[in-house]
Amino acid sequence: MTDPSRPESVDPGSRSPVTPDLWAQAATEAGAKSSAKEPGPGWEREVLEKLVLATVAEQRAARRWRIFWRLLWLAFIGAIAWGVFSRDLTGVAKSTPHTAVIDVKGEIAADAQASADAVVTAMRSAFEDPGAQAVVLLINSPGGSPVQAGIINDEIVRLRAKYDKPLYAVVEETCASAAYYIASAADDIFVDKASVVGSIGVLMDGFGFTGAMEKIGIERRLLTAGENKGFLDPFSPMSAEQRGYAQRMLEQIHQQFIEVVKKGRGERLKITPETFSGLFWTGQQAVEMGLADELGSLDYVAREVVKAEELVDYTQRDNVAERLARKFGAAVGVGAMKALAALQVPRLR
């Protein structure tokens, strides 16, 4: 017959989720009670309840610690990500004398890295910083939107006058069309002898499929309210009046471009019949034509012109979330529509 004062008489299988220490603790408490008074019926259930409650408490404590360490790790990883991908990646104290650098790379467009919003924001930060001895636009762009380029050009003129601080343009491989529209507002333009500079012109490109549609028997059904609402539709023929309207619009934008270049370059510009024809030239030719001032790199300008060799990058860059959204965005259809629409937008190329 089993001794009721011995907790070992409880089925060992009921102790499987409980640690030995907890079991020993519960057994000790039960033994202490049994020494005080004789155990009544159901004492085994009381012991088991205590064991279960102790197990639940232990599991809750363990869960809290797991949550704590996970949150701690997330905070640590977040701090590292912020440090690596934050917009100010310079790692240099801006209060010290330095040369401010802003990248203007790739297509100049509203949704691109070289958008007016990004470049203007970076320029304002650089001009406002008393440690920045000068601002340098490091350009490598084939062109883009005349609207975006015009916004940047106007802001350069305003900031130079407000802060009395020089702004230089340094060209790497390419400074064409809308990129040159921006550079023309700089105090001086520095190029490499093999850089591509110029292309002062405007274009509007697209496709026409009317002939191909007739050959394969496709009928275009386009309903519009307004005789010119389908203007530039690639599946509809273009009338002489519509072509003339588009040409006049391009010529007006081209004239705006020419005036900006003349104002920015002043007497340094040696105008020839080819200057505003849309042609482009090497950096060496650009210096000879007055489209650029000197041959020189970013380091040369910082060291010899600005006299502040420390470079600080003010470029507005995408953070981690924006990069992921740009890379894995689900709006593929919207992107395709934008690409088609872009074919009908004037560009400085």
C-alpha positions in Angstrom: 0.0 0.0 0.0 1.3 3.4 -1.0 2.4 5.8 1.7 0.3 9.0 1.2 3.0 11.1 2.8 5.4 10.3 -0.1 4.9 12.5 -3.2 6.8 9.9 -5.2 3.5 7.9 -5.3 2.2 10.4 -7.9 2.3 9.1 -11.5 5.6 10.1 -12.9 3.9 10.8 -16.3 2.1 13.8 -14.8 5.5 15.4 -14.0 6.8 15.5 -17.6 6.2 19.2 -18.3 7.6 20.2 -14.9 11.2 20.7 -14.1 12.8 18.6 -11.3 13.4 21.8 -9.2 9.7 22.8 -9.3 8.7 19.2 -8.5 11.0 19.1 -5.5 9.7 22.5 -4.3 6.1 21.3 -4.6 7.0 18.1 -2.8 8.8 19.9 0.0 5.8 22.2 0.5 3.5 19.2 0.6 5.8 17.4 3.1 5.8 20.5 5.3 2.0 20.5 5.3 1.8 16.8 6.0 4.1 17.2 9.0 1.7 19.9 10.4 -1.4 17.8 9.9 -2.5 14.6 8.4 -3.2 15.0 4.6 -6.8 14.7 3.7 -8.3 13.2 0.6 -7.3 14.9 -2.8 -3.9 16.1 -1.7 -2.4 14.7 -4.9 -4.6 17.2 -6.9 -3.4 20.1 -4.7 0.2 19.2 -5.5 -0.5 18.9 -9.2 -2.2 22.2 -9.2 0.8 23.9 -7.6 3.1 22.2 -10.1 1.0 23.4 -13.0 0.8 27.0 -11.7 4.6 27.0 -11.2 5.1 25.7 -14.8 2.8 28.4 -16.2 4.7 31.1 -14.3 8.0 29.8 -15.5 6.8 29.7 -19.1 5.5 33.3 -18.9 8.8 34.5 -17.5 10.7 32.7 -20.3 8.3 34.2 -22.9 8.8 37.7 -21.6 12.6 37.3 -21.8 12.4 36.0 -25.4 10.3 39.0 -26.3 12.7 41.4 -24.6 15.8 40.0 -26.4 14.0 40.0 -29.7 13.1 43.6 -29.3 16.6 44.4 -28.2 18.0 42.8 -31.4 15.5 44.6 -33.6 16.5 47.9 -32.1 20.2 47.1 -32.6 19.6 46.1 -36.2 17.5 49.2 -36.8 20.2 51.4 -35.4 22.8 49.9 -37.7 20.4 50.3 -40.7 19.8 53.9 -39.9 23.5 54.6 -39.6 24.2 52.9 -42.9 21.3 54.1 -45.0 20.4 57.5 -43.5 20.3 60.4 -45.9 23.4 62.1 -44.5 26.1 59.6 -45.3 29.0 62.0 -44.9 30.4 61.0 -41.5 32.1 64.4 -41.3 31.2 67.2 -39.0 29.6 69.9 -41.1 30.6 72.7 -38.9 34.2 72.4 -40.1 35.3 74.0 -43.3 34.6 71.7 -46.3 33.4 71.5 -49.9 29.7 70.5 -50.2 29.1 68.0 -52.9 25.7 67.1 -54.5 25.3 64.4 -57.1 23.2 65.0 -60.2 23.3 61.6 -61.9 21.0 59.8 -64.2 17.9 61.1 -65.8 16.5 64.4 -64.5 12.9 63.6 -63.8 10.3 64.1 -61.0 10.5 60.4 -59.9 14.2 60.0 -60.4 17.2 60.3 -58.0 18.1 63.6 -59.7 14.7 65.2 -59.3 14.2 68.9 -58.6 12.9 68.1 -55.1 16.0 66.1 -54.2 18.6 68.4 -55.7 17.0 71.6 -54.3 16.7 70.2 -50.8 20.3 69.2 -50.9 21.4 72.6 -52.2 19.5 74.4 -49.5 21.1 72.3 -46.8 24.6 73.0 -48.3 24.1 76.7 -48.7 22.7 77.1 -45.1 25.7 75.3 -43.6 28.3 77.8 -42.5 31.0 75.2 -42.8 30.4 74.8 -46.5 32.9 77.1 -48.3 31.3 76.3 -51.7 28.8 74.0 -53.3 29.7 71.6 -56.1 27.2 69.9 -58.4 28.9 66.6 -59.5 27.1 66.0 -62.8 26.8 62.8 -64.9 23.5 63.0 -66.7 22.2 62.8 -70.3 19.3 65.2 -69.6 15.6 64.9 -68.9 12.7 67.1 -68.0 13.0 70.9 -68.9 10.6 71.6 -66.0 12.8 69.9 -63.4 15.9 71.4 -64.8 14.3 74.9 -64.8 13.3 74.6 -61.1 16.9 73.6 -60.2 18.4 76.4 -62.3 16.1 79.0 -60.7 17.0 77.8 -57.2 20.7 78.0 -57.9 20.4 81.6 -58.9 18.3 82.4 -55.8 20.6 80.6 -53.4 23.8 82.1 -54.8 22.4 85.6 -54.4 21.0 85.0 -50.9 24.1 83.4 -49.3 26.8 84.9 -51.5 28.4 81.5 -51.7 29.9 80.1 -55.0 28.4 77.1 -56.8 30.5 75.1 -59.2 29.5 72.4 -61.7 32.0 69.5 -62.2 31.2 67.2 -65.1 32.2 63.6 -65.1 31.2 61.6 -68.3 28.1 63.6 -69.5 26.5 66.9 -69.1 23.9 67.1 -71.9 20.7 68.9 -72.5 18.7 69.3 -69.2 21.9 68.6 -67.2 23.6 71.5 -69.0 20.5 73.6 -68.4 21.3 73.2 -64.7 25.1 73.6 -65.0 24.7 76.9 -66.9 23.7 78.6 -63.7 27.0 77.7 -61.9 29.8 80.2 -61.3 32.1 78.0 -63.3 31.9 74.7 -65.1 34.7 72.2 -64.9 35.0 69.3 -67.3 37.2 66.4 -68.3 38.8 66.7 -71.7 36.7 63.7 -72.9 33.4 64.7 -71.2 30.3 65.0 -73.4 28.9 68.5 -73.1 26.1 70.4 -74.8 23.1 69.1 -76.7 21.2 72.4 -76.3 18.0 71.3 -77.9 14.5 69.9 -77.2 12.8 66.8 -78.5 9.5 65.0 -78.4 9.6 61.4 -79.6 7.0 58.7 -80.1 5.8 56.1 -82.5 3.1 55.9 -85.2 1.4 52.5 -86.0 -1.3 53.6 -88.4 0.3 52.0 -91.5 1.0 48.7 -89.7 -2.6 48.7 -88.4 -4.0 49.0 -91.9 -1.8 46.2 -93.2 -3.0 43.7 -90.5 -6.6 44.9 -90.5 -6.8 46.5 -87.1 -9.3 49.3 -86.5 -8.5 52.0 -84.0 -11.6 53.0 -82.0 -10.9 56.2 -80.2 -13.6 58.4 -78.9 -12.8 62.0 -77.8 -14.6 65.2 -76.8 -12.5 67.9 -78.4 -10.9 67.7 -81.9 -7.3 67.6 -80.5 -7.9 65.4 -77.4 -6.3 62.5 -79.2 -3.3 64.6 -80.2 -0.1 62.5 -80.3 -2.0 59.2 -80.0 0.4 56.7 -81.6 -2.5 54.8 -83.2 -4.1 57.8 -84.9 -2.7 59.9 -87.9 -1.2 63.3 -87.1 -2.6 66.2 -89.1 -0.4 69.1 -90.4 -2.0 71.5 -87.9 -1.2 69.2 -85.0 2.4 68.8 -86.2 2.8 72.5 -86.5 1.4 73.1 -83.0 3.9 70.6 -81.5 6.8 72.1 -83.4 5.9 75.6 -82.1 5.8 74.3 -78.6 9.2 72.7 -78.9 10.7 75.9 -80.4 9.3 77.9 -77.4 10.9 75.6 -74.9 14.2 75.6 -76.9 14.2 79.4 -76.8 13.8 79.3 -73.1 16.7 77.0 -72.9 18.8 79.3 -75.1 18.0 82.3 -72.9 19.0 80.5 -69.7 22.4 79.5 -71.2 23.1 83.0 -72.5 22.2 84.5 -69.1 24.3 82.0 -67.2 27.4 82.0 -69.4 27.3 85.6 -70.4 30.3 86.9 -72.4 32.2 83.7 -71.9 29.9 82.0 -74.5 31.3 82.1 -78.0 28.1 81.7 -80.1 28.2 80.0 -83.5 25.5 78.7 -85.7 26.0 75.2 -84.2 25.9 76.3 -80.5 22.2 75.8 -80.0 21.6 73.2 -82.8 21.5 70.3 -80.4 25.0 69.1 -81.1 27.3 68.0 -78.3 31.1 68.3 -77.9 34.0 67.0 -75.9 35.0 68.8 -72.7 38.0 70.2 -74.5 35.9 71.6 -77.3 33.4 72.9 -74.7 36.1 75.0 -73.0 37.1 76.4 -76.4 33.5 77.4 -77.2 32.8 78.9 -73.8 30.4 76.2 -72.7 32.8 75.3 -69.9 35.5 77.2 -68.1 38.3 74.8 -67.2 39.5 71.2 -67.2 39.3 69.8 -63.7 38.0 67.1 -61.4 36.1 67.3 -58.1 39.3 66.9 -56.0 41.0 69.6 -58.1 38.1 72.1 -57.5 38.0 71.3 -53.8 41.8 71.7 -53.4 42.7 74.5 -55.8 39.5 76.5 -56.2 37.5 76.2 -53.0 40.6 75.7 -50.8 38.7 73.2 -48.7 39.8 69.6 -49.5 37.3 68.0 -47.1 34.4 66.8 -49.1 30.9 66.4 -47.6 28.1 64.7 -49.5 24.8 66.4 -49.2 23.0 64.3 -51.8 19.5 63.2 -50.9 19.5 59.5 -51.1 16.7 56.9 -50.8 16.4 55.3 -47.4 16.0 51.5 -47.0 12.2 51.5 -47.2 12.2 53.7 -50.4 14.8 51.4 -52.0 12.7 48.3 -51.3 9.6 50.1 -52.6 11.4 51.1 -55.7 12.8 47.6 -56.3 9.9 45.4 -55.3 7.0 47.8 -56.0 3.8 46.1 -57.2 2.7 48.9 -59.6 4.1 47.3 -62.7 1.2 48.4 -64.8 1.4 52.0 -63.6 5.1 52.0 -64.5 4.3 50.8 -68.0 1.8 53.5 -68.4 4.3 56.1 -67.3 6.8 54.8 -69.8 4.3 55.1 -72.6 3.2 58.6 -71.4 6.9 59.7 -71.2 7.2 59.2 -74.9 4.9 62.2 -75.5 6.6 64.6 -73.0 9.1 67.2 -74.2 12.6 66.4 -73.0 15.9 68.1 -73.2 18.0 65.5 -74.9 
